[in-house]
Amino acid sequence: MDAKPDRDRDELRAILANLGREIRHPLDSLRGGIGNLLDDPDRPITDAERAQARTMLALCDDLDHMTRGCLG
């Protein structure tokens, strides 16, 4: 019996897991930057900007959830 399909599947899983980690690092940076924007008392933002920042945070969370579910 040929073990190549199993090896190929394992390699693909490893690639996807690495890809997932590569995507999550920039997402974490974005979350941190947006969080700083929302929490900085020295640089107040408008209600519209605050709503947009919260939307961006939600999108980061959605992409992170999807990445963890699909890419490992």
Long-range contacts (C-beta under 8 A, 24 or more apart in sequence): 13-72, 16-70, 16-71, 16-72, 17-71, 17-72, 19-71, 20-67, 20-68, 20-70, 20-71, 20-72, 23-63, 23-67, 23-71, 24-64, 24-67, 24-68, 27-60, 27-63, 27-64, 27-67, 30-56, 30-60, 31-57, 31-60, 34-60
